[in-house]
Amino acid sequence: MSRQDVQVSQRGELEAIKFENETLRRRVRDLELVVKKYRERESAAVEKTAQDIVSDLGMKLGKATVIPKDDAKEDP
């Protein structure tokens, strides 16, 4: 095999590696978006659950007054 043939072969390998690298970069970007969307959904679900708990607690307490711990100690 001549030197020129080796160079052509190596150039072809380099182009194939570049193509594979770009394909992998795109795949990583896609997966990062999937993870980001998943985290946003999970965060929204946790926030919704917390709001529901507070709302339910408020309904159960009705008009009850909550005295902060510091205020309770200062009774005359």
mmCIF file as gemmi writes it, N, C-alpha and C atoms, coordinates in Angstrom:
data_model
loop_
_atom_site.group_PDB
_atom_site.id
_atom_site.type_symbol
_atom_site.label_atom_id
_atom_site.label_alt_id
_atom_site.label_comp_id
_atom_site.label_asym_id
_atom_site.label_entity_id
_atom_site.label_seq_id
_atom_site.pdbx_PDB_ins_code
_atom_site.Cartn_x
_atom_site.Cartn_y
_atom_site.Cartn_z
_atom_site.occupancy
_atom_site.B_iso_or_equiv
_atom_site.pdbx_formal_charge
_atom_site.auth_seq_id
_atom_site.auth_asym_id
_atom_site.pdbx_PDB_model_num
ATOM 1 N N . MET Axp A 1 ? 0.851 -1.173 0 1 0 ? 1 A 1
ATOM 2 C CA . MET Axp A 1 ? 0 0 0 1 0 ? 1 A 1
ATOM 3 C C . MET Axp A 1 ? 0.897 1.236 0 1 0 ? 1 A 1
ATOM 4 N N . SER Axp A 2 ? 0.575 2.161 -0.896 1 0 ? 2 A 1
ATOM 5 C CA . SER Axp A 2 ? 1.395 3.362 -1 1 0 ? 2 A 1
ATOM 6 C C . SER Axp A 2 ? 1.056 4.352 0.107 1 0 ? 2 A 1
ATOM 7 N N . ARG Axp A 3 ? 1.926 5.313 0.243 1 0 ? 3 A 1
ATOM 8 C CA . ARG Axp A 3 ? 1.728 6.347 1.265 1 0 ? 3 A 1
ATOM 9 C C . ARG Axp A 3 ? 0.431 7.108 1.012 1 0 ? 3 A 1
ATOM 10 N N . GLN Axp A 4 ? 0.149 7.367 -0.241 1 0 ? 4 A 1
ATOM 11 C CA . GLN Axp A 4 ? -1.077 8.088 -0.599 1 0 ? 4 A 1
ATOM 12 C C . GLN Axp A 4 ? -2.311 7.259 -0.236 1 0 ? 4 A 1
ATOM 13 N N . ASP Axp A 5 ? -2.259 5.962 -0.453 1 0 ? 5 A 1
ATOM 14 C CA . ASP Axp A 5 ? -3.375 5.08 -0.091 1 0 ? 5 A 1
ATOM 15 C C . ASP Axp A 5 ? -3.615 5.093 1.42 1 0 ? 5 A 1
ATOM 16 N N . VAL Axp A 6 ? -2.537 5.103 2.188 1 0 ? 6 A 1
ATOM 17 C CA . VAL Axp A 6 ? -2.642 5.144 3.648 1 0 ? 6 A 1
ATOM 18 C C . VAL Axp A 6 ? -3.3 6.451 4.075 1 0 ? 6 A 1
ATOM 19 N N . GLN Axp A 7 ? -2.879 7.555 3.462 1 0 ? 7 A 1
ATOM 20 C CA . GLN Axp A 7 ? -3.455 8.86 3.801 1 0 ? 7 A 1
ATOM 21 C C . GLN Axp A 7 ? -4.943 8.91 3.468 1 0 ? 7 A 1
ATOM 22 N N . VAL Axp A 8 ? -5.327 8.368 2.342 1 0 ? 8 A 1
ATOM 23 C CA . VAL Axp A 8 ? -6.736 8.342 1.944 1 0 ? 8 A 1
ATOM 24 C C . VAL Axp A 8 ? -7.53 7.494 2.933 1 0 ? 8 A 1
ATOM 25 N N . SER Axp A 9 ? -6.979 6.368 3.308 1 0 ? 9 A 1
ATOM 26 C CA . SER Axp A 9 ? -7.647 5.487 4.263 1 0 ? 9 A 1
ATOM 27 C C . SER Axp A 9 ? -7.804 6.175 5.624 1 0 ? 9 A 1
ATOM 28 N N . GLN Axp A 10 ? -6.745 6.824 6.071 1 0 ? 10 A 1
ATOM 29 C CA . GLN Axp A 10 ? -6.797 7.524 7.358 1 0 ? 10 A 1
ATOM 30 C C . GLN Axp A 10 ? -7.781 8.694 7.315 1 0 ? 10 A 1
ATOM 31 N N . ARG Axp A 11 ? -7.824 9.384 6.196 1 0 ? 11 A 1
ATOM 32 C CA . ARG Axp A 11 ? -8.765 10.497 6.045 1 0 ? 11 A 1
ATOM 33 C C . ARG Axp A 11 ? -10.202 9.988 6.123 1 0 ? 11 A 1
ATOM 34 N N . GLY Axp A 12 ? -10.452 8.85 5.5 1 0 ? 12 A 1
ATOM 35 C CA . GLY Axp A 12 ? -11.782 8.247 5.558 1 0 ? 12 A 1
ATOM 36 C C . GLY Axp A 12 ? -12.158 7.851 6.982 1 0 ? 12 A 1
ATOM 37 N N . GLU Axp A 13 ? -11.198 7.265 7.699 1 0 ? 13 A 1
ATOM 38 C CA . GLU Axp A 13 ? -11.44 6.901 9.097 1 0 ? 13 A 1
ATOM 39 C C . GLU Axp A 13 ? -11.724 8.145 9.94 1 0 ? 13 A 1
ATOM 40 N N . LEU Axp A 14 ? -10.966 9.209 9.695 1 0 ? 14 A 1
ATOM 41 C CA . LEU Axp A 14 ? -11.159 10.454 10.436 1 0 ? 14 A 1
ATOM 42 C C . LEU Axp A 14 ? -12.552 11.024 10.182 1 0 ? 14 A 1
ATOM 43 N N . GLU Axp A 15 ? -12.996 11.012 8.948 1 0 ? 15 A 1
ATOM 44 C CA . GLU Axp A 15 ? -14.336 11.52 8.628 1 0 ? 15 A 1
ATOM 45 C C . GLU Axp A 15 ? -15.42 10.672 9.299 1 0 ? 15 A 1
ATOM 46 N N . ALA Axp A 16 ? -15.221 9.364 9.319 1 0 ? 16 A 1
ATOM 47 C CA . ALA Axp A 16 ? -16.19 8.48 9.974 1 0 ? 16 A 1
ATOM 48 C C . ALA Axp A 16 ? -16.242 8.766 11.473 1 0 ? 16 A 1
ATOM 49 N N . ILE Axp A 17 ? -15.081 8.995 12.07 1 0 ? 17 A 1
ATOM 50 C CA . ILE Axp A 17 ? -15.028 9.307 13.505 1 0 ? 17 A 1
ATOM 51 C C . ILE Axp A 17 ? -15.689 10.655 13.783 1 0 ? 17 A 1
ATOM 52 N N . LYS Axp A 18 ? -15.455 11.639 12.923 1 0 ? 18 A 1
ATOM 53 C CA . LYS Axp A 18 ? -16.093 12.952 13.094 1 0 ? 18 A 1
ATOM 54 C C . LYS Axp A 18 ? -17.615 12.828 13.019 1 0 ? 18 A 1
ATOM 55 N N . PHE Axp A 19 ? -18.091 12.037 12.072 1 0 ? 19 A 1
ATOM 56 C CA . PHE Axp A 19 ? -19.532 11.839 11.921 1 0 ? 19 A 1
ATOM 57 C C . PHE Axp A 19 ? -20.112 11.168 13.165 1 0 ? 19 A 1
ATOM 58 N N . GLU Axp A 20 ? -19.434 10.128 13.648 1 0 ? 20 A 1
ATOM 59 C CA . GLU Axp A 20 ? -19.891 9.431 14.846 1 0 ? 20 A 1
ATOM 60 C C . GLU Axp A 20 ? -19.882 10.374 16.053 1 0 ? 20 A 1
ATOM 61 N N . ASN Axp A 21 ? -18.861 11.199 16.162 1 0 ? 21 A 1
ATOM 62 C CA . ASN Axp A 21 ? -18.757 12.159 17.261 1 0 ? 21 A 1
ATOM 63 C C . ASN Axp A 21 ? -19.93 13.144 17.234 1 0 ? 21 A 1
ATOM 64 N N . GLU Axp A 22 ? -20.248 13.654 16.069 1 0 ? 22 A 1
ATOM 65 C CA . GLU Axp A 22 ? -21.373 14.598 15.955 1 0 ? 22 A 1
ATOM 66 C C . GLU Axp A 22 ? -22.698 13.903 16.284 1 0 ? 22 A 1
ATOM 67 N N . THR Axp A 23 ? -22.851 12.671 15.852 1 0 ? 23 A 1
ATOM 68 C CA . THR Axp A 23 ? -24.056 11.901 16.176 1 0 ? 23 A 1
ATOM 69 C C . THR Axp A 23 ? -24.187 11.724 17.687 1 0 ? 23 A 1
ATOM 70 N N . LEU Axp A 24 ? -23.089 11.405 18.337 1 0 ? 24 A 1
ATOM 71 C CA . LEU Axp A 24 ? -23.11 11.239 19.794 1 0 ? 24 A 1
ATOM 72 C C . LEU Axp A 24 ? -23.403 12.558 20.503 1 0 ? 24 A 1
ATOM 73 N N . ARG Axp A 25 ? -22.86 13.66 19.995 1 0 ? 25 A 1
ATOM 74 C CA . ARG Axp A 25 ? -23.148 14.978 20.587 1 0 ? 25 A 1
ATOM 75 C C . ARG Axp A 25 ? -24.647 15.288 20.511 1 0 ? 25 A 1
ATOM 76 N N . ARG Axp A 26 ? -25.246 15.005 19.348 1 0 ? 26 A 1
ATOM 77 C CA . ARG Axp A 26 ? -26.691 15.23 19.202 1 0 ? 26 A 1
ATOM 78 C C . ARG Axp A 26 ? -27.476 14.367 20.18 1 0 ? 26 A 1
ATOM 79 N N . ARG Axp A 27 ? -27.067 13.13 20.331 1 0 ? 27 A 1
ATOM 80 C CA . ARG Axp A 27 ? -27.748 12.21 21.253 1 0 ? 27 A 1
ATOM 81 C C . ARG Axp A 27 ? -27.645 12.71 22.698 1 0 ? 27 A 1
ATOM 82 N N . VAL Axp A 28 ? -26.481 13.205 23.074 1 0 ? 28 A 1
ATOM 83 C CA . VAL Axp A 28 ? -26.296 13.752 24.428 1 0 ? 28 A 1
ATOM 84 C C . VAL Axp A 28 ? -27.209 14.954 24.632 1 0 ? 28 A 1
ATOM 85 N N . ARG Axp A 29 ? -27.291 15.847 23.638 1 0 ? 29 A 1
ATOM 86 C CA . ARG Axp A 29 ? -28.183 17.018 23.754 1 0 ? 29 A 1
ATOM 87 C C . ARG Axp A 29 ? -29.63 16.581 23.913 1 0 ? 29 A 1
ATOM 88 N N . ASP Axp A 30 ? -30.038 15.584 23.139 1 0 ? 30 A 1
ATOM 89 C CA . ASP Axp A 30 ? -31.414 15.077 23.245 1 0 ? 30 A 1
ATOM 90 C C . ASP Axp A 30 ? -31.686 14.503 24.633 1 0 ? 30 A 1
ATOM 91 N N . LEU Axp A 31 ? -30.74 13.74 25.144 1 0 ? 31 A 1
ATOM 92 C CA . LEU Axp A 31 ? -30.915 13.153 26.475 1 0 ? 31 A 1
ATOM 93 C C . LEU Axp A 31 ? -30.925 14.222 27.567 1 0 ? 31 A 1
ATOM 94 N N . GLU Axp A 32 ? -30.114 15.269 27.396 1 0 ? 32 A 1
ATOM 95 C CA . GLU Axp A 32 ? -30.119 16.369 28.366 1 0 ? 32 A 1
ATOM 96 C C . GLU Axp A 32 ? -31.484 17.047 28.397 1 0 ? 32 A 1
ATOM 97 N N . LEU Axp A 33 ? -32.106 17.208 27.228 1 0 ? 33 A 1
ATOM 98 C CA . LEU Axp A 33 ? -33.445 17.797 27.179 1 0 ? 33 A 1
ATOM 99 C C . LEU Axp A 33 ? -34.469 16.9 27.861 1 0 ? 33 A 1
ATOM 100 N N . VAL Axp A 34 ? -34.353 15.598 27.65 1 0 ? 34 A 1
ATOM 101 C CA . VAL Axp A 34 ? -35.268 14.653 28.294 1 0 ? 34 A 1
ATOM 102 C C . VAL Axp A 34 ? -35.144 14.759 29.809 1 0 ? 34 A 1
ATOM 103 N N . VAL Axp A 35 ? -33.918 14.791 30.307 1 0 ? 35 A 1
ATOM 104 C CA . VAL Axp A 35 ? -33.688 14.895 31.755 1 0 ? 35 A 1
ATOM 105 C C . VAL Axp A 35 ? -34.226 16.22 32.282 1 0 ? 35 A 1
ATOM 106 N N . LYS Axp A 36 ? -33.992 17.305 31.553 1 0 ? 36 A 1
ATOM 107 C CA . LYS Axp A 36 ? -34.473 18.624 31.982 1 0 ? 36 A 1
ATOM 108 C C . LYS Axp A 36 ? -36 18.636 32.089 1 0 ? 36 A 1
ATOM 109 N N . LYS Axp A 37 ? -36.674 18.101 31.078 1 0 ? 37 A 1
ATOM 110 C CA . LYS Axp A 37 ? -38.141 18.058 31.104 1 0 ? 37 A 1
ATOM 111 C C . LYS Axp A 37 ? -38.643 17.181 32.242 1 0 ? 37 A 1
ATOM 112 N N . TYR Axp A 38 ? -37.972 16.058 32.477 1 0 ? 38 A 1
ATOM 113 C CA . TYR Axp A 38 ? -38.36 15.161 33.568 1 0 ? 38 A 1
ATOM 114 C C . TYR Axp A 38 ? -38.236 15.879 34.911 1 0 ? 38 A 1
ATOM 115 N N . ARG Axp A 39 ? -37.124 16.573 35.109 1 0 ? 39 A 1
ATOM 116 C CA . ARG Axp A 39 ? -36.917 17.288 36.373 1 0 ? 39 A 1
ATOM 117 C C . ARG Axp A 39 ? -37.948 18.395 36.559 1 0 ? 39 A 1
ATOM 118 N N . GLU Axp A 40 ? -38.285 19.09 35.481 1 0 ? 40 A 1
ATOM 119 C CA . GLU Axp A 40 ? -39.298 20.147 35.576 1 0 ? 40 A 1
ATOM 120 C C . GLU Axp A 40 ? -40.648 19.556 35.957 1 0 ? 40 A 1
ATOM 121 N N . ARG Axp A 41 ? -41.009 18.414 35.361 1 0 ? 41 A 1
ATOM 122 C CA . ARG Axp A 41 ? -42.276 17.751 35.695 1 0 ? 41 A 1
ATOM 123 C C . ARG Axp A 41 ? -42.289 17.305 37.147 1 0 ? 41 A 1
ATOM 124 N N . GLU Axp A 42 ? -41.193 16.703 37.589 1 0 ? 42 A 1
ATOM 125 C CA . GLU Axp A 42 ? -41.1 16.232 38.972 1 0 ? 42 A 1
ATOM 126 C C . GLU Axp A 42 ? -41.188 17.399 39.946 1 0 ? 42 A 1
ATOM 127 N N . SER Axp A 43 ? -40.518 18.492 39.621 1 0 ? 43 A 1
ATOM 128 C CA . SER Axp A 43 ? -40.542 19.673 40.483 1 0 ? 43 A 1
ATOM 129 C C . SER Axp A 43 ? -41.957 20.231 40.576 1 0 ? 43 A 1
ATOM 130 N N . ALA Axp A 44 ? -42.641 20.288 39.448 1 0 ? 44 A 1
ATOM 131 C CA . ALA Axp A 44 ? -44.02 20.79 39.431 1 0 ? 44 A 1
ATOM 132 C C . ALA Axp A 44 ? -44.93 19.86 40.233 1 0 ? 44 A 1
ATOM 133 N N . ALA Axp A 45 ? -44.709 18.562 40.132 1 0 ? 45 A 1
ATOM 134 C CA . ALA Axp A 45 ? -45.533 17.597 40.871 1 0 ? 45 A 1
ATOM 135 C C . ALA Axp A 45 ? -45.311 17.742 42.375 1 0 ? 45 A 1
ATOM 136 N N . VAL Axp A 46 ? -44.076 17.934 42.786 1 0 ? 46 A 1
ATOM 137 C CA . VAL Axp A 46 ? -43.769 18.111 44.209 1 0 ? 46 A 1
ATOM 138 C C . VAL Axp A 46 ? -44.393 19.402 44.711 1 0 ? 46 A 1
ATOM 139 N N . GLU Axp A 47 ? -44.278 20.464 43.913 1 0 ? 47 A 1
ATOM 140 C CA . GLU Axp A 47 ? -44.865 21.75 44.304 1 0 ? 47 A 1
ATOM 141 C C . GLU Axp A 47 ? -46.382 21.629 44.425 1 0 ? 47 A 1
ATOM 142 N N . LYS Axp A 48 ? -47.008 20.942 43.479 1 0 ? 48 A 1
ATOM 143 C CA . LYS Axp A 48 ? -48.457 20.749 43.513 1 0 ? 48 A 1
ATOM 144 C C . LYS Axp A 48 ? -48.854 19.956 44.751 1 0 ? 48 A 1
ATOM 145 N N . THR Axp A 49 ? -48.11 18.915 45.069 1 0 ? 49 A 1
ATOM 146 C CA . THR Axp A 49 ? -48.393 18.107 46.253 1 0 ? 49 A 1
ATOM 147 C C . THR Axp A 49 ? -48.271 18.952 47.514 1 0 ? 49 A 1
ATOM 148 N N . ALA Axp A 50 ? -47.244 19.771 47.595 1 0 ? 50 A 1
ATOM 149 C CA . ALA Axp A 50 ? -47.062 20.637 48.762 1 0 ? 50 A 1
ATOM 150 C C . ALA Axp A 50 ? -48.223 21.619 48.885 1 0 ? 50 A 1
ATOM 151 N N . GLN Axp A 51 ? -48.656 22.183 47.764 1 0 ? 51 A 1
ATOM 152 C CA . GLN Axp A 51 ? -49.789 23.11 47.788 1 0 ? 51 A 1
ATOM 153 C C . GLN Axp A 51 ? -51.058 22.393 48.243 1 0 ? 51 A 1
ATOM 154 N N . ASP Axp A 52 ? -51.254 21.168 47.779 1 0 ? 52 A 1
ATOM 155 C CA . ASP Axp A 52 ? -52.428 20.391 48.186 1 0 ? 52 A 1
ATOM 156 C C . ASP Axp A 52 ? -52.407 20.108 49.685 1 0 ? 52 A 1
ATOM 157 N N . ILE Axp A 53 ? -51.248 19.776 50.211 1 0 ? 53 A 1
ATOM 158 C CA . ILE Axp A 53 ? -51.133 19.494 51.645 1 0 ? 53 A 1
ATOM 159 C C . ILE Axp A 53 ? -51.462 20.74 52.453 1 0 ? 53 A 1
ATOM 160 N N . VAL Axp A 54 ? -50.916 21.879 52.055 1 0 ? 54 A 1
ATOM 161 C CA . VAL Axp A 54 ? -51.186 23.131 52.766 1 0 ? 54 A 1
ATOM 162 C C . VAL Axp A 54 ? -52.665 23.478 52.669 1 0 ? 54 A 1
ATOM 163 N N . SER Axp A 55 ? -53.242 23.301 51.502 1 0 ? 55 A 1
ATOM 164 C CA . SER Axp A 55 ? -54.66 23.594 51.315 1 0 ? 55 A 1
ATOM 165 C C . SER Axp A 55 ? -55.525 22.689 52.193 1 0 ? 55 A 1
ATOM 166 N N . ASP Axp A 56 ? -55.224 21.39 52.192 1 0 ? 56 A 1
ATOM 167 C CA . ASP Axp A 56 ? -55.976 20.445 53.028 1 0 ? 56 A 1
ATOM 168 C C . ASP Axp A 56 ? -55.835 20.789 54.5 1 0 ? 56 A 1
ATOM 169 N N . LEU Axp A 57 ? -54.645 21.139 54.912 1 0 ? 57 A 1
ATOM 170 C CA . LEU Axp A 57 ? -54.409 21.498 56.306 1 0 ? 57 A 1
ATOM 171 C C . LEU Axp A 57 ? -55.196 22.751 56.665 1 0 ? 57 A 1
ATOM 172 N N . GLY Axp A 58 ? -55.212 23.716 55.752 1 0 ? 58 A 1
ATOM 173 C CA . GLY Axp A 58 ? -55.979 24.943 55.983 1 0 ? 58 A 1
ATOM 174 C C . GLY Axp A 58 ? -57.457 24.653 56.135 1 0 ? 58 A 1
ATOM 175 N N . MET Axp A 59 ? -57.977 23.752 55.33 1 0 ? 59 A 1
ATOM 176 C CA . MET Axp A 59 ? -59.396 23.395 55.419 1 0 ? 59 A 1
ATOM 177 C C . MET Axp A 59 ? -59.689 22.691 56.74 1 0 ? 59 A 1
ATOM 178 N N . LYS Axp A 60 ? -58.788 21.823 57.173 1 0 ? 60 A 1
ATOM 179 C CA . LYS Axp A 60 ? -58.992 21.088 58.416 1 0 ? 60 A 1
ATOM 180 C C . LYS Axp A 60 ? -58.915 22.012 59.628 1 0 ? 60 A 1
ATOM 181 N N . LEU Axp A 61 ? -58.038 22.988 59.551 1 0 ? 61 A 1
ATOM 182 C CA . LEU Axp A 61 ? -57.894 23.912 60.671 1 0 ? 61 A 1
ATOM 183 C C . LEU Axp A 61 ? -59.033 24.928 60.722 1 0 ? 61 A 1
ATOM 184 N N . GLY Axp A 62 ? -59.614 25.177 59.561 1 0 ? 62 A 1
ATOM 185 C CA . GLY Axp A 62 ? -60.704 26.147 59.503 1 0 ? 62 A 1
ATOM 186 C C . GLY Axp A 62 ? -60.224 27.519 59.929 1 0 ? 62 A 1
ATOM 187 N N . LYS Axp A 63 ? -60.847 28.053 60.943 1 0 ? 63 A 1
ATOM 188 C CA . LYS Axp A 63 ? -60.483 29.386 61.401 1 0 ? 63 A 1
ATOM 189 C C . LYS Axp A 63 ? -59.556 29.337 62.611 1 0 ? 63 A 1
ATOM 190 N N . ALA Axp A 64 ? -58.967 28.21 62.873 1 0 ? 64 A 1
ATOM 191 C CA . ALA Axp A 64 ? -58.064 28.097 64.02 1 0 ? 64 A 1
ATOM 192 C C . ALA Axp A 64 ? -56.882 29.035 63.83 1 0 ? 64 A 1
ATOM 193 N N . THR Axp A 65 ? -56.405 29.567 64.917 1 0 ? 65 A 1
ATOM 194 C CA . THR Axp A 65 ? -55.273 30.474 64.879 1 0 ? 65 A 1
ATOM 195 C C . THR Axp A 65 ? -54.024 29.713 65.287 1 0 ? 65 A 1
ATOM 196 N N . VAL Axp A 66 ? -52.992 29.912 64.527 1 0 ? 66 A 1
ATOM 197 C CA . VAL Axp A 66 ? -51.723 29.279 64.838 1 0 ? 66 A 1
ATOM 198 C C . VAL Axp A 66 ? -50.857 30.316 65.529 1 0 ? 66 A 1
ATOM 199 N N . ILE Axp A 67 ? -50.402 30.006 66.732 1 0 ? 67 A 1
ATOM 200 C CA . ILE Axp A 67 ? -49.549 30.923 67.481 1 0 ? 67 A 1
ATOM 201 C C . ILE Axp A 67 ? -48.108 30.478 67.276 1 0 ? 67 A 1
ATOM 202 N N . PRO Axp A 68 ? -47.271 31.379 66.753 1 0 ? 68 A 1
ATOM 203 C CA . PRO Axp A 68 ? -45.864 31.02 66.57 1 0 ? 68 A 1
ATOM 204 C C . PRO Axp A 68 ? -45.235 30.616 67.896 1 0 ? 68 A 1
ATOM 205 N N . LYS Axp A 69 ? -44.283 29.749 67.858 1 0 ? 69 A 1
ATOM 206 C CA . LYS Axp A 69 ? -43.646 29.199 69.046 1 0 ? 69 A 1
ATOM 207 C C . LYS Axp A 69 ? -43.077 30.301 69.95 1 0 ? 69 A 1
ATOM 208 N N . ASP Axp A 70 ? -42.454 31.315 69.378 1 0 ? 70 A 1
ATOM 209 C CA . ASP Axp A 70 ? -41.869 32.403 70.167 1 0 ? 70 A 1
ATOM 210 C C . ASP Axp A 70 ? -42.935 33.186 70.912 1 0 ? 70 A 1
ATOM 211 N N . ASP Axp A 71 ? -44.09 33.436 70.295 1 0 ? 71 A 1
ATOM 212 C CA . ASP Axp A 71 ? -45.168 34.186 70.933 1 0 ? 71 A 1
ATOM 213 C C . ASP Axp A 71 ? -45.777 33.41 72.095 1 0 ? 71 A 1
ATOM 214 N N . ALA Axp A 72 ? -45.81 32.105 72 1 0 ? 72 A 1
ATOM 215 C CA . ALA Axp A 72 ? -46.415 31.283 73.049 1 0 ? 72 A 1
ATOM 216 C C . ALA Axp A 72 ? -45.615 31.367 74.342 1 0 ? 72 A 1
ATOM 217 N N . LYS Axp A 73 ? -44.31 31.573 74.252 1 0 ? 73 A 1
ATOM 218 C CA . LYS Axp A 73 ? -43.46 31.645 75.434 1 0 ? 73 A 1
ATOM 219 C C . LYS Axp A 73 ? -43.625 32.959 76.195 1 0 ? 73 A 1
ATOM 220 N N . GLU Axp A 74 ? -44.111 33.986 75.54 1 0 ? 74 A 1
ATOM 221 C CA . GLU Axp A 74 ? -44.177 35.318 76.134 1 0 ? 74 A 1
ATOM 222 C C . GLU Axp A 74 ? -45.488 35.594 76.847 1 0 ? 74 A 1
ATOM 223 N N . ASP Axp A 75 ? -46.251 34.583 77.246 1 0 ? 75 A 1
ATOM 224 C CA . ASP Axp A 75 ? -47.514 34.802 77.961 1 0 ? 75 A 1
ATOM 225 C C . ASP Axp A 75 ? -47.236 35.478 79.302 1 0 ? 75 A 1
ATOM 226 N N . PRO Axp A 76 ? -48.048 36.541 79.665 1 0 ? 76 A 1
ATOM 227 C CA . PRO Axp A 76 ? -47.811 37.263 80.926 1 0 ? 76 A 1
ATOM 228 C C . PRO Axp A 76 ? -48.276 36.482 82.124 1 0 ? 76 A 1
